[in-house]
Amino acid sequence: MARAQGARAQMALAFETVYGTAPASGYKLMPFARATLGAEQPLQASELLGYGRDPLAPIKDAVTADGEVVVPIDVEAFGYWLKAAFGAPATSGTTPKTHTFQSGNWTLPSMAIEVAMPEVPRYAMYAGCMLDQLSWQMQRSGLLTATARLIAQGEAIATVSAAGTPTALGLQRFGHFNGTVKRNGTALGNMVSAEITYANGLDRIETIRADGKIEGADPGMASLTGRIEVRFADSTLVSQAIDGSPCELEFVYSLGANASFTFTAHAVYLPIPRVEIAGPQGVQASFDWQAAKATSPARMCTATLVNTVTGY
């Protein structure tokens, strides 16, 4: 009997035309490192009395379909997760193409994601997937990945694939070595690490339905938060925090003119940090920053992906 192994698992993704209806074709084979996407239905213990000490059979509770997918930040496939987070981009250029994603869209696309374990076989199709949160870290070394938190409408299990033959994408990963952080257009020195979290604040529409699925997930107030940790060498960031004025932060990864990813928070506000001396080693300061809608451009953030993909 075959046993499921993560090494053989595959993930296929396609954007839906109608929420909750998985398309018959157009799937892309997506690289991923881990996935907790799934559906669960807990049991409610019986509360009835008068039948003795042994409890009666439990009843089924509501179905919840959600989870996280850890994906590489790469040149091509990451654009599909950016589209899920921000909506369709504006694409310009010939070779390379520049795909510009902007925050603030009122509607977001839904996806159908199939997670395959072919040796069982088990093909789990999650229709109506919406991206609730996208986060990643910048540091000096290690593997560069992002975590996409998803809310799905439901799960359908089959023994054969409903995604057909997904189109494979070219895999060219960015690494931490390719990353830089800029403040108001100038490289920010003494940076130790950074965290970026964009959230769509999805609101589950939990209506009464015969199939137990949610009606949808509506975008709420978006948020962009994070943390930067720096070696304490000057008072530039502390002075900004005291003044209460915003700055622009750019998180950039580049593999050359034809492959880059730039995430720009246009108006970042810094708190006044506690600067602690923990011992004889260097002193570090952490800033838990928050972004807001800027005056110009009139949005909170912009993600720009440069590659040779025709469009998303």
Buried (B, 14 or more C-beta within 10 A) or exposed (E): EEEEEEEEBBBBBBBBEEBBEBBEEBBBBBBBEBBEBBBEEEEEEEEEEEEEEEEEEEEEEBBBBBBBBBBBBBBBBBBBBBBBBBBBBEBEEEEBBBBBBBBEBEEBBBBBBBBBBBEEEBBBBBBBBBBBBBBBBBBEEEEBBBBBBBBBBBBBEEEEBBBBEBEEBEEBBBBBEBBBBBBEEEEBEBBBBBBBBBBBEBBBEEEEEEEBBBBBBBBEEBBBBBBBBBEBEEEBBBEBBEEEEBBBBBBBBBBEEEBBBBBBBBBBBBEEBEEEEEEEEEEBBBBEBBBEBBEEBEBBBBBBBBBBBEEB
